[in-house]
Amino acid sequence: MTPLQPVILSGGAGTRLWPLSREAYPKQFLPLTSQHSMLQETVRRLDGLVEEHPGYEIDLRDPIVVCNESHRFLVAEQLRLINRRPQTIVLEPKGRNTAPALTLATQVALRTGEDPVLLVMPADHCIRDARAFRAAVADAYRLAAEGAVVTFGIVPSKPETGYGYIRRGAAIERSGLAGKAFKLDGFVEKPDAETANGYLATGDYFWNSGLFVLCASVWLGLIERFRPDIARATAQTMEASRQNGEFLRLDAETFGACPADSIDYAVMEPLARAAQGEEELPRPIVMPLEVGWSDVGAWSALWEVREQDESGNVLDGDTFVHHACDNLLIAKHRIVAAIGVKDLIIVETADAVLVASKDAAQDVKAVTQFLQKQQRGEYIQHQCVHRPWGEYESIRRGARYQVKRLTVKPGESLSLQMHHHRAEHWIVVSGTARVTRGDETFLLTENQSTYIPVGVRHRLENPGRIPLEIIEVQSGSYLGEDDILRFEDLYNRDPSEPVRG
């Protein structure tokens, strides 16, 4: 029985769905289409695969996730919340696109001595018909186990100019498949409107989904053939990497020297061309997919996949509409009202408000480019910042003071640390705090408080069974998050890593 190894690519800078998505908290970690985040939905989408297709004898393994190193605790926590354990979480010190990411995941998968079929999935796509997706995966698994390279082509519902396309060739006859399969004839770039209409009329073109199914050894052979520089660089990176629990930490220097390229450009497009005349190459196959797919690449795409009211409005949070239609309203902290407007995107968060025409949804990147150039914090993170021990939120800030709300999860602890330039006052709002201050350790309960002087080692822990909420008042000459010297840390973070707590 050939194992089926899910590989989840969780990259992305969080720019296209700003202000809800940020660099430190991109869209795959957001519950955009359900109560679960897009990463969680990607994992849950395979639930039922084995039971629904007993004749395929699928040995489904725990996922390998490739993500930015700064997102490692978000990935681990979100998987834990849905009772899933990753096989490995591969930590990229720097994004190098999808081809190196898949090559690293492949090398991890081959460490077991088996040659599994890889199911490669971006972490931030929406698929509304999960059962139909699982049926397509089962068919692709059978073809890939025989040596084929399978990609899914989304059956287009409109002449979309924002996607690349796949051109199908002759139909492939294979008994036992529930769906159709075609020879992959080629890839084409994003078309103009007239060309896209022509593609739609022929019925021979699909949207490029970014979903792939193939054996690990097949991918390794293809990357060695078409991009030997990536194969060498990732192999050197793996040799210098180190396993830390469920995390695989890549060596920053060797991985930084790896060329950046996508799966399509590095392998799939040259394979489609080369396979026309070389029979010994793996067969590139495209399988049509009609499952309500979207890459949710812009606010307008989210409006399309979310449930709409009778006037075509998508409403999320404390919202009010009057004589308004076809709008997307998201309110996170305050009421958002829209009157007499049409085709607008209105998104409110604690520190930013976006108002845009749906037609200009792709231009949100202009805002993120401006924020990045100005080095503003709204580009990187939300007002509420997530940490492995919980979260903190800035409430008020002045010239020499800052007020924050800290929430520490049961059983978790901030690092043993010290600040050179600020003192801290802690007030317990709810729960129980265990406080280390210098040589003493003591408990604080609701409405009790303590003071941490400048330069004193301290730690905050939650020994209880409910979340611990603290109001922290910082005062001093410098209040930056980099004023921290970490001595001990439960989460094995680098002592110089510039994160709070």
C-alpha positions as CSV (number, residue, x, y, z in Angstrom):
1,M,0.0,0.0,0.0
2,T,1.5,3.3,-1.1
3,P,1.2,6.0,1.6
4,L,-0.6,9.3,0.7
5,Q,1.4,12.1,2.2
6,P,-0.3,15.6,2.3
7,V,2.1,18.5,1.9
8,I,0.7,21.8,2.9
9,L,2.4,24.9,1.6
10,S,1.7,27.7,4.1
11,G,3.6,30.7,2.6
12,G,2.4,34.1,1.8
13,A,3.0,37.7,3.0
14,G,-0.6,38.6,3.9
15,T,-0.9,41.6,1.6
16,R,-3.9,40.9,-0.7
17,L,-6.5,40.8,2.1
18,W,-5.2,43.7,4.2
19,P,-6.1,44.9,6.8
20,L,-7.6,41.5,8.0
21,S,-4.4,39.7,6.8
22,R,-1.0,40.9,7.9
23,E,2.6,39.7,7.3
24,A,2.7,38.2,10.8
25,Y,-0.8,36.8,10.5
26,P,-1.6,36.0,6.8
27,K,-4.9,34.8,5.4
28,Q,-4.3,31.0,5.9
29,F,-4.6,31.6,9.6
30,L,-7.9,33.5,9.3
31,P,-11.5,32.0,9.5
32,L,-12.6,33.6,6.2
33,T,-15.1,31.0,4.9
34,S,-16.1,29.1,8.0
35,Q,-15.5,28.9,11.8
36,H,-12.1,27.3,11.0
37,S,-9.1,29.0,9.5
38,M,-8.2,28.3,5.9
39,L,-5.2,26.2,7.1
40,Q,-7.5,24.1,9.3
41,E,-10.0,23.7,6.5
42,T,-7.2,22.5,4.2
43,V,-6.4,19.7,6.7
44,R,-10.0,18.9,7.5
45,R,-10.8,18.6,3.8
46,L,-9.3,15.1,3.7
47,D,-11.5,13.8,6.5
48,G,-13.4,10.8,5.1
49,L,-11.1,10.1,2.2
50,V,-10.1,6.6,3.4
51,E,-13.7,5.7,4.5
52,E,-15.3,7.0,1.3
53,H,-12.9,5.0,-1.0
54,P,-12.2,1.7,0.7
55,G,-11.3,0.0,-2.7
56,Y,-8.4,2.4,-3.2
57,E,-6.7,1.2,0.1
58,I,-5.3,4.7,0.9
59,D,-2.8,4.9,3.7
60,L,-3.3,8.6,4.7
61,R,-0.4,10.1,6.7
62,D,-0.2,13.1,9.0
63,P,0.6,16.3,7.0
64,I,4.0,17.9,6.4
65,V,3.6,21.6,6.6
66,V,6.1,24.1,5.1
67,C,5.8,27.6,6.6
68,N,7.7,30.7,7.5
69,E,9.7,30.3,10.7
70,S,7.9,33.2,12.3
71,H,4.6,31.4,11.8
72,R,5.6,28.1,13.4
73,F,3.6,28.5,16.6
74,L,0.5,29.6,14.7
75,V,0.7,26.4,12.6
76,A,1.2,24.2,15.6
77,E,-1.5,25.8,17.6
78,Q,-4.1,25.7,14.8
79,L,-3.5,22.0,14.1
80,R,-3.7,21.3,17.9
81,L,-7.1,23.0,18.0
82,I,-8.5,20.6,15.5
83,N,-6.8,17.6,17.1
84,R,-4.3,17.1,14.3
85,R,-0.6,16.3,14.6
86,P,1.8,17.2,11.8
87,Q,4.4,14.7,10.7
88,T,6.8,17.7,10.5
89,I,6.6,21.5,10.3
90,V,9.4,22.7,8.0
91,L,10.5,26.2,9.0
92,E,11.7,28.4,6.2
93,P,13.9,31.3,7.4
94,K,13.1,33.1,4.1
95,G,10.5,32.4,1.4
96,R,12.0,30.9,-1.7
97,N,8.7,30.1,-3.5
98,T,7.0,26.7,-3.9
99,A,9.6,24.6,-5.8
100,P,12.2,24.7,-3.0
101,A,9.4,24.2,-0.4
102,L,8.1,21.1,-2.1
103,T,11.6,19.7,-2.6
104,L,12.3,20.1,1.1
105,A,9.0,18.4,2.0
106,T,9.8,15.6,-0.4
107,Q,13.2,15.0,1.2
108,V,11.4,14.9,4.6
109,A,8.9,12.4,3.2
110,L,11.6,10.1,1.9
111,R,13.4,10.0,5.2
112,T,11.0,7.1,6.3
113,G,12.4,4.9,3.6
114,E,9.1,4.8,1.8
115,D,8.1,6.5,-1.5
116,P,4.7,8.1,-0.8
117,V,2.4,9.8,-3.1
118,L,2.5,13.5,-2.3
119,L,-0.8,15.5,-2.3
120,V,0.5,19.1,-2.6
121,M,-2.0,21.8,-1.4
122,P,-1.7,25.5,-0.7
123,A,-3.0,26.3,2.8
124,D,-5.1,29.3,1.7
125,H,-7.6,28.0,-0.9
126,C,-11.3,27.6,-0.5
127,I,-13.1,24.4,-1.7
128,R,-16.8,24.3,-1.0
129,D,-17.5,20.7,-2.1
130,A,-15.0,18.7,0.0
131,R,-16.5,15.3,-0.9
132,A,-16.1,15.9,-4.6
133,F,-12.5,17.0,-3.9
134,R,-11.8,13.8,-2.0
135,A,-13.1,11.8,-4.9
136,A,-10.8,13.6,-7.3
137,V,-7.9,13.0,-4.9
138,A,-8.6,9.3,-4.8
139,D,-8.5,9.1,-8.6
140,A,-5.3,11.2,-8.7
141,Y,-3.7,9.0,-6.1
142,R,-4.2,5.9,-8.2
143,L,-2.7,7.6,-11.3
144,A,0.3,9.0,-9.3
145,A,1.0,5.6,-7.7
146,E,1.6,4.4,-11.3
147,G,4.1,7.1,-11.9
148,A,2.0,10.0,-13.4
149,V,2.3,13.6,-12.4
150,V,-1.2,14.9,-11.8
151,T,-2.5,18.4,-11.5
152,F,-6.1,19.6,-11.0
153,G,-7.5,22.0,-13.5
154,I,-10.4,24.1,-12.3
155,V,-13.3,24.1,-14.8
156,P,-13.7,27.8,-15.4
157,S,-17.0,29.5,-14.6
158,K,-16.1,32.8,-16.3
159,P,-13.4,34.3,-18.5
160,E,-11.0,35.1,-15.6
161,T,-8.0,37.1,-16.5
162,G,-6.3,36.8,-13.1
163,Y,-5.4,33.1,-13.4
164,G,-3.0,31.1,-15.5
165,Y,-4.6,28.4,-17.6
166,I,-3.9,24.7,-18.4
167,R,-4.6,23.3,-21.9
168,R,-5.8,19.8,-22.0
169,G,-4.9,17.2,-24.6
170,A,-6.3,13.8,-25.4
171,A,-8.5,11.9,-22.9
172,I,-6.7,9.2,-20.9
173,E,-8.5,5.8,-20.7
174,R,-8.0,4.2,-17.3
175,S,-10.5,1.8,-15.9
176,G,-11.7,2.3,-12.3
177,L,-11.5,6.1,-12.3
178,A,-14.6,8.0,-11.1
179,G,-13.7,11.1,-13.0
180,K,-12.0,12.2,-16.2
181,A,-8.4,12.6,-16.9
182,F,-6.5,14.2,-19.9
183,K,-3.0,14.5,-21.1
184,L,-1.6,17.9,-20.0
185,D,-0.8,19.7,-23.2
186,G,0.6,22.9,-21.9
187,F,0.4,25.9,-19.6
188,V,-0.5,29.4,-20.7
189,E,0.0,32.7,-18.9
190,K,-2.8,35.0,-17.6
191,P,-4.8,36.0,-20.7
192,D,-6.5,39.3,-21.7
193,A,-10.3,39.4,-21.7
194,E,-10.7,38.4,-25.3
195,T,-8.3,35.5,-25.1
196,A,-10.0,34.3,-21.8
197,N,-13.4,34.3,-23.6
198,G,-11.9,32.2,-26.3
199,Y,-10.5,29.7,-23.8
200,L,-13.9,29.4,-22.2
201,A,-15.6,28.8,-25.5
202,T,-13.3,25.9,-26.5
203,G,-13.8,23.9,-23.3
204,D,-10.2,22.8,-23.6
205,Y,-8.7,25.1,-20.9
206,F,-8.8,25.0,-17.1
207,W,-7.7,27.4,-14.4
208,N,-4.4,26.4,-12.9
209,S,-5.2,25.3,-9.3
210,G,-1.7,24.9,-7.8
211,L,-2.7,21.4,-6.6
212,F,-0.5,18.5,-7.5
213,V,-0.4,14.7,-6.9
214,L,2.8,12.7,-7.6
215,C,5.3,10.3,-6.0
216,A,8.0,11.8,-3.9
217,S,10.7,10.0,-6.0
218,V,9.2,11.4,-9.2
219,W,9.3,15.0,-7.9
220,L,12.9,14.5,-6.8
221,G,13.9,13.1,-10.2
222,L,12.2,16.0,-12.0
223,I,13.7,18.8,-9.9
224,E,17.1,17.2,-10.3
225,R,16.6,17.2,-14.1
226,F,15.0,20.6,-14.7
227,R,16.4,22.6,-11.8
228,P,19.6,20.8,-10.4
229,D,20.6,24.0,-8.7
230,I,17.5,23.9,-6.5
231,A,18.0,20.2,-5.9
232,R,21.6,20.8,-4.7
233,A,20.8,23.8,-2.6
234,T,17.9,22.0,-0.8
235,A,19.9,18.9,-0.2
236,Q,22.7,21.0,1.4
237,T,20.0,22.7,3.5
238,M,18.6,19.4,4.7
239,E,22.1,18.3,5.7
240,A,22.6,21.4,7.8
241,S,19.1,21.4,9.3
242,R,18.1,20.2,12.8
243,Q,15.0,18.6,14.2
244,N,13.5,20.4,17.2
245,G,10.5,18.3,18.3
246,E,7.9,18.6,15.5
247,F,9.8,21.5,13.9
248,L,12.5,21.1,11.3
249,R,14.7,24.2,11.4
250,L,16.5,24.9,8.2
251,D,19.9,26.4,8.1
252,A,19.5,30.0,7.1
253,E,22.8,30.4,5.2
254,T,22.4,27.4,2.9
255,F,18.7,27.9,2.3
256,G,19.3,31.6,1.6
257,A,21.6,30.6,-1.3
258,C,18.8,28.4,-2.8
259,P,17.2,29.9,-6.0
260,A,13.6,30.9,-5.8
261,D,11.1,29.5,-8.3
262,S,7.6,28.1,-8.5
263,I,6.5,24.5,-9.1
264,D,5.0,25.5,-12.4
265,Y,8.0,27.4,-13.8
266,A,10.7,25.0,-12.3
267,V,9.1,21.7,-13.3
268,M,5.6,21.5,-14.6
269,E,6.0,23.7,-17.7
270,P,9.3,22.2,-18.9
271,L,7.8,18.7,-18.2
272,A,4.8,19.5,-20.3
273,R,7.1,20.5,-23.2
274,A,9.6,17.7,-22.8
275,A,7.0,15.0,-22.4
276,Q,5.8,15.7,-25.9
277,G,8.8,13.8,-27.3
278,E,10.2,11.7,-24.5
279,E,8.2,8.7,-23.6
280,E,10.4,7.8,-20.6
281,L,9.4,10.9,-18.7
282,P,6.5,10.7,-16.2
283,R,3.1,11.5,-17.8
284,P,1.8,14.9,-17.0
285,I,-2.0,14.6,-16.5
286,V,-4.7,17.2,-15.8
287,M,-7.9,16.2,-14.1
288,P,-10.9,18.6,-14.3
289,L,-12.2,19.8,-10.9
290,E,-15.6,21.4,-10.2
291,V,-15.7,21.8,-6.4
292,G,-16.4,25.5,-5.8
293,W,-12.7,26.3,-5.8
294,S,-11.2,29.8,-5.1
295,D,-7.8,31.0,-4.2
296,V,-9.4,33.9,-2.3
297,G,-6.8,36.1,-3.9
298,A,-8.7,39.4,-3.3
299,W,-11.6,40.8,-1.4
300,S,-13.8,40.5,-4.4
301,A,-13.1,36.7,-4.5
302,L,-14.1,36.4,-0.8
303,W,-17.4,38.2,-1.6
304,E,-18.0,35.6,-4.3
305,V,-17.5,32.6,-2.0
306,R,-19.3,33.9,1.1
307,E,-23.0,33.6,1.7
308,Q,-24.9,36.7,0.5
309,D,-28.2,38.3,1.7
310,E,-31.1,39.0,-0.6
311,S,-29.4,42.2,-1.8
312,G,-26.1,40.5,-2.5
313,N,-24.4,41.8,0.6
314,V,-21.9,39.8,2.6
315,L,-22.1,40.9,6.2
316,D,-19.7,39.8,8.9
317,G,-19.8,41.3,12.4
318,D,-21.7,44.3,13.7
319,T,-23.0,45.7,10.4
320,F,-26.0,47.7,9.1
321,V,-27.0,48.2,5.5
322,H,-29.8,50.3,4.0
323,H,-30.5,50.6,0.2
324,A,-27.2,48.9,-0.4
325,C,-26.3,46.0,-2.6
326,D,-23.5,43.7,-3.6
327,N,-21.1,44.9,-0.9
328,L,-18.7,43.1,1.5
329,L,-18.8,44.5,5.0
330,I,-16.6,43.1,7.8
331,A,-16.6,44.7,11.2
332,K,-14.3,43.5,13.9
333,H,-14.5,46.1,16.7
334,R,-17.2,48.7,15.8
335,I,-20.5,48.9,14.0
336,V,-20.1,49.5,10.2
337,A,-23.0,51.0,8.4
338,A,-23.4,51.3,4.6
339,I,-26.2,53.3,3.0
340,G,-27.0,53.8,-0.6
341,V,-23.8,52.2,-1.9
342,K,-23.0,49.3,-4.3
343,D,-20.0,47.1,-5.1
344,L,-17.9,48.3,-2.1
345,I,-15.4,46.5,0.1
346,I,-15.5,47.8,3.7
347,V,-13.3,46.1,6.2
348,E,-12.8,47.5,9.8
349,T,-10.2,46.3,12.3
350,A,-8.9,47.8,15.6
351,D,-6.2,49.8,13.8
352,A,-7.3,50.3,10.2
353,V,-10.3,50.7,7.9
354,L,-10.3,49.8,4.2
355,V,-12.9,51.1,1.7
356,A,-12.5,50.1,-1.9
357,S,-14.5,49.4,-5.0
358,K,-14.8,45.7,-5.8
359,D,-13.4,46.4,-9.2
360,A,-10.2,47.8,-7.6
361,A,-9.8,44.9,-5.1
362,Q,-6.4,43.9,-6.6
363,D,-5.1,47.4,-5.8
364,V,-5.0,46.8,-2.1
365,K,-1.4,46.0,-2.6
366,A,-0.8,49.8,-3.1
367,V,-1.7,50.3,0.6
368,T,0.6,47.5,1.8
369,Q,3.4,48.9,-0.4
370,F,2.9,52.3,1.2
371,L,2.9,50.9,4.7
372,Q,6.0,48.8,4.1
373,K,7.9,51.8,2.6
374,Q,6.9,53.9,5.6
375,Q,7.9,51.0,8.0
376,R,4.5,51.2,9.7
377,G,3.4,48.5,12.0
378,E,0.0,48.1,10.4
379,Y,1.8,46.2,7.5
380,I,3.3,43.6,9.8
381,Q,0.9,42.8,12.6
382,H,-2.5,43.5,14.1
383,Q,-3.1,45.4,17.3
384,C,-3.7,42.0,18.9
385,V,-0.5,40.0,18.5
386,H,-0.4,36.2,18.9
387,R,2.3,34.4,20.8
388,P,2.8,30.7,21.7
389,W,1.7,31.4,25.3
390,G,-1.4,33.4,24.3
391,E,-1.7,37.0,23.0
392,Y,-1.3,40.7,23.9
393,E,-3.0,43.8,22.7
394,S,-1.9,47.4,22.9
395,I,-4.7,49.5,24.5
396,R,-3.0,52.9,24.9
397,R,0.4,54.4,24.3
398,G,2.0,57.7,25.3
399,A,5.5,59.3,25.3
400,R,6.7,57.2,28.3
401,Y,4.0,54.7,28.9
402,Q,2.1,51.9,27.3
403,V,-1.0,49.9,28.5
404,K,-1.5,46.3,27.3
405,R,-3.9,43.5,27.8
406,L,-2.2,40.1,28.1
407,T,-4.0,36.7,27.9
408,V,-2.0,33.7,28.9
409,K,-3.4,30.3,28.1
410,P,-3.8,27.6,30.8
411,G,-0.5,25.9,31.6
412,E,1.6,28.4,29.5
413,S,4.4,30.7,30.5
414,L,6.2,33.7,29.2
415,S,10.0,33.4,29.1
416,L,12.2,34.3,32.1
417,Q,13.3,37.8,30.9
418,M,14.6,41.3,31.8
419,H,14.1,44.8,30.4
420,H,16.8,47.4,30.4
421,H,14.6,50.5,29.9
422,R,11.1,49.9,31.3
423,A,9.4,48.9,34.4
424,E,6.1,47.0,34.4
425,H,3.0,47.0,36.6
426,W,0.7,43.9,36.4
427,I,-2.9,43.8,37.5
428,V,-4.8,40.5,37.4
429,V,-8.2,40.8,35.8
430,S,-9.1,37.2,35.8
431,G,-7.4,33.8,36.6
432,T,-4.4,33.1,38.7
433,A,-0.8,34.3,37.9
434,R,2.4,32.8,39.2
435,V,5.0,35.6,39.2
436,T,8.7,35.2,39.4
437,R,10.4,38.5,40.4
438,G,14.1,38.3,41.2
439,D,14.6,35.5,43.8
440,E,10.9,35.3,44.9
441,T,7.9,33.5,43.4
442,F,4.3,34.2,44.4
443,L,0.7,33.9,43.3
444,L,-1.6,36.7,42.3
445,T,-5.4,36.4,41.9
446,E,-8.2,38.6,40.6
447,N,-7.7,42.3,41.5
448,Q,-4.2,41.8,42.9
449,S,-1.2,43.5,41.4
450,T,2.6,43.7,41.4
451,Y,5.5,45.8,40.2
452,I,8.5,44.7,38.1
453,P,11.4,47.2,38.4
454,V,13.8,48.0,35.6
455,G,16.5,45.4,35.2
456,V,14.9,42.7,37.4
457,R,14.5,39.1,36.0
458,H,10.8,38.1,35.9
459,R,8.4,35.6,34.5
460,L,4.6,35.4,34.2
461,E,2.9,32.0,34.3
462,N,-0.7,30.7,34.2
463,P,-0.9,27.6,36.6
464,G,-4.7,27.5,36.4
465,R,-7.3,26.0,34.1
466,I,-8.8,29.2,32.7
467,P,-7.1,31.9,30.7
468,L,-5.2,34.4,32.7
469,E,-5.9,38.1,31.8
470,I,-3.5,40.8,32.9
471,I,-3.4,44.5,32.4
472,E,0.2,45.6,32.0
473,V,1.3,49.2,32.4
474,Q,4.8,49.8,31.0
475,S,6.7,53.0,31.9
476,G,10.2,54.1,30.9
477,S,12.4,55.8,28.5
478,Y,12.1,53.1,25.7
479,L,9.1,50.8,25.2
480,G,10.1,48.9,22.0
481,E,9.5,45.1,21.8
482,D,13.2,44.6,21.3
483,D,14.0,45.7,24.8
484,I,14.0,42.1,26.1
485,L,16.8,39.8,27.3
486,R,15.5,36.3,27.4
487,F,17.1,33.8,29.8
488,E,14.8,30.7,29.7
489,D,12.1,29.9,27.3
490,L,9.6,26.9,27.1
491,Y,9.3,27.3,23.3
492,N,13.0,27.1,22.4
493,R,13.0,30.5,20.8
494,D,16.4,32.1,20.0
495,P,17.4,34.4,22.9
496,S,17.9,37.2,20.3
497,E,14.6,36.6,18.5
498,P,12.8,40.0,18.5
499,V,9.4,38.9,19.9
500,R,7.7,39.9,23.1
501,G,7.5,37.4,26.0
